[in-house]
């Protein structure tokens, strides 16, 4: 069965990069055949979030984001990662067939090591085992539920590759039991640029929060960095942060008109005003629903608990099969 799965870490207020890179394509795939699973990756968040209140707040924000943008918990599986205990059990089993060298090549770990070397520190300074084992837990997320399709940003493709490598290592050691997931990359906006032109990321502090209040959203759009090309001169759509955002929120007719305006010449101030207009139009109703959900966290808890109840029987059967296969049962 086709089964798509998407998880979002509650490590910050959801922003446009999260929406365009993962949330939007995942919700679109849910309209097709098969099953769709969405989870709040709160176990992954423990690597960086060590404050109870902060973790709970961000978990509610992520859950409210999915629901405000149209996730239907009656049609899909919507759950909190930590509610599925079989997940960490499978992670340990998968760790036993995962080579350390594979994890040494993981982007997040390598980035920390490179940063430490540059600073003249010991390579593993600040590296906890949660960070190092992050790819194994992500593999467990996908393999436990036999995910076939995983919507990801282009910069997260390695996670899917590692999950496949771990599954194949298990199959060589025992026998074939896991579905090999494949990535679904959102095109052409797989990596959304932020306010400064770099990839939109909380670490760069260049994000546009998805549900910014209307006036704040307008101010953020006006802050997007542009070049010094005069209004009357043609502008490139390729690589333009403003055009990328407009493409995601404008209609086909509006996009054709904006494309022509870029070719003919248009001022950046006018472009920014149009970008704000189409973004605010698309996000106005979801923003209202988001605020209402956050005012009623008990409703969010009930929906997540109900989703976990639907997922748990499958997870239990999968882990039971794996344990029988390796001799633990």
N, C-alpha and C positions, 0 to 999 in steps of 0.2 A: 504494500500500500504506500502511496505517496504520502509522506509526512514531513511537513516543514516545521522547523523549530527556530526560535529566536529568543535570546536572552539579553537583558540590558542591566549593567551594574548600577546599583543605586549609590554612586559616588559623586553625584553633583546634580544640579537642576538640569533636566533634559533640555537639549538645545537643538538647533536646526540641523546640525551635523548628525545627531542621533536619528532624527526624523527621516532625513533624506537618505542616509546611508543604510539604515536598518529597519526602522519602524514602518515607513511608507511602503517599501517593497514587500515587507512581511505581510502587511495587511492586504495588499493587492493579491498576493499569492493565496490568501485565505479564501478568496472568492472562487478559486478553482476547485478541482476535485481533490479528494484525500482529506487528511486531518492537519490541523494547524495547532502548534503548541507555542505558548509564550510564557516565559518565566522571568521572575525578578531574581537576578544573580547576586543574592545577598551574601552567599558564602564567598564568592570571589571578592566582594567588597571588603571583607575582613582584613585583607592585606594592607589596606590603607585607612580604613575607617575604624577607629578604636573608641568611639564615643557612642554609647547606646542610644541616646536621644537623637543624635545626628543620623545614625543608621536607620532608625524607625521613620524619621521625617523624610529621608530621601527615598526609602522604600515606598512610602505612600505617594510621593511625587511621581515616581516612575509608574506605579500602578495606575494612578489617576490619569497620567499622560496617555497610556494605551487605551483606557476606557473612553477618554474624551475624544480621541481620534477615531473611534469607531469600532474598537475591538468588541466583539459580541461573545461574552463568556458562555452563552448557551450553545453556540456553534463551535467554539474553540476551547482548548484546554489552557487555562490561565492560572498559574500557580507560583508559589514562592519556592525557590530552590531548596532552602533549608527545611522545608516541610517534607521532603522526600529523602528519608534516611538511607534508603538503598543506594543513593547516589554516592555517598562517601564510602560505602562498603565496596562498590564497584571501583571507585577510584583507587583504593588500596590494591585490589586484585590486578587492575591494569598497571599499577606501578611496578608490579613484580615482573612484567614483561617489557618494560620501557627502559631503553638504554639511557644512561646519564648523558651520553654524547648528543642524543637527540634534543634533550632539554637544554643543553649548553648552547644550542643554536637558536633557541627561542628569542624572538625580538626583544621582549620586555627585559629578560634576564641579560642579554647581550648589551642592551642600552645602559643598564645600571652598571655593569662591569666596565664598559667604556668610559662612563662618566667618572667612576672611581679612579680609573687609571689616569685620566686627564687631570684629576684633582690630586694625584699622588697618594691615593689611599689604597688600602688592601682591596683586592678585586671584589670580594664579597661583602664589603662594608654596607650595612643597611639592607642586605638581601635576606629575607626570611624564607622559610621553606614553602610558605603559601605562594610567594612570587615564583620560586623555582618550579614548584609542582603545578602551577596554574594551568599549563597545557594539558596535564593529565586529568584534572577536574573538568576542564572544558570537554575533553574527549569523553569523559563519563556522561556529561550532560547530553551529548549527541548519541552515544552508543547505547546508553540505557534505554532510550526511547526509540531506537532504530530509525533515527532521522534520516530521511533521504535527501532533503534539500535544506540548505542553511543560508538565508539571506545575510550577506556580510558586506562591509566596505572592503575595497581592494587592499587596504593596509592590514586587514585581518585574515587574508587568505591562508597565511601560514598555520593558523590555528586549525583549519580544516585539514590541511595536509598532514599535520602532526596527528590529528585524531585518526586519520586513515592509516598512517604508519603504525600507530599503536594497535589498531584493530587487526591489521595484517600480521603484526608480531604475535598477537594472541592466537590468530588462526594457525600460524605456523607451529606454535607450541602445542596447541590443543586441536580444535577443529573450528570450522567456519560457523559463526553464530551471530555476528554483528552485521548490520547494514552499513555499507561504506557511504558516508555522507558526501554530497557534492555541494560546492558553493554556488550561490546565486548572487551575482554581483550586479548592483543597480547601475545601469548605464543611462546617460553618459556622466552622471554626477556621482560616481562612486566615491570620490573624495571631495567633500565640499570645502571650499576656501572660507576662512574666517575674516574678521574685520581687517586684519593686516595682510591678507593675501595668502598666508600660510594655511595649512590644513586646520579646519575648525577643531579646536581641542581645548578642554578645560586647562590642560597644562600650559598652554600658550596664553590663557586668559583673553582669548579673541573670539569667544562664542557669542551667539545671539540666543538667549533663552527662548525656548519655544513659545511660552505663554507670557511673554513680557506684556505689561500693561501698554495700551495703545500709544500713549505719548512717549514712553520709554523705547518702544519698538521703533518709532520714527527717529528718535535721537540716535539709536544704534545704527540704523541703516545709513544715516547721514555721516556716520563715522567711518564707513567702509573706505579703505584706502584706494585711491585711483591715481592715474598718472596725470601729466600736464597737457594732454592732448586737448586743443581748443575745441569749442562746441561745433564749429562748422566742419571739422575734419572727421573723416571716417574712422571708425573704431573697430577693433577686433572683438568678435564675440568669443572666440576660443580663449580660454584662460581668464575670462572676465568674471570676477566674483558677482558683480551686479547682474550680468546676463544669466549666469548660472542660477541665481536665486529667482530671477524673473521666469526662467524656463520651468522651474518647479511649481510655480503658483499661478502663472498666467494661462489663459485659454489658448487654444491653437491659433485663433484669429489674432489675439493680442500678441502672441509670440511672433507671428509673421510680421506684424506691424513694427514691433520692436526690432526685429532683425533688419528690416528695411531702414529703420531710423539709424541704427548703428552704421549701416553702409553709407547713408546719405549725410550723416553728421547730426549729433544731438548732444546737448550739454549734460555733464554728469549730474548736475543738480536736478535736472528734469528726469533723468533716468532713476535717480534715487527716490524721487517722489513717486514714480510709477511702481518701482519695486515695493515700496512701503504700501502703496494702495492695494496691490494684488495680494501681498502677504497678509495684510490686516483683514482683507475680505475673507480669505480662506480660513484664518485662525480665530475669527471673532467668536463664532458659536462654540468651537472646541474650548476656547479660553474660558468661557462662561461655565461650561460643564466641568472643566478642570477645577475651578474655584469651588464649585458646589460639592464636588467629590471630596476635596480636601477638608471641607467643613463637616464631613460625615465619614471619618475613618473607620467606624464600625462596619459600614457598608462594604468598604474595600476589604476589610479582614474577612468578612463572610464570603465574598466572592473568591478570594484567594484560597480559603479553606475548602470551599466547594470544589475548586479546580484541583487541589491536591488530592481530594478524595477520589476524583475521577482518574487521576494519573497513577496513584499508588498501586492499584491492583496489577497494572501492566508492569510497573517497576519491580514489584515483588516476584512476579512470575519470571521476569528476565534474570534477576539475580539468582533465583532458585535454580534456573537452568544452568547458569554459569558455574555456580558452586557445585552442582552435580557433575558437571563436565571436568572440573579440576580436582575433584576428590574431597571437597569440604562437606558434602552431603552423601 
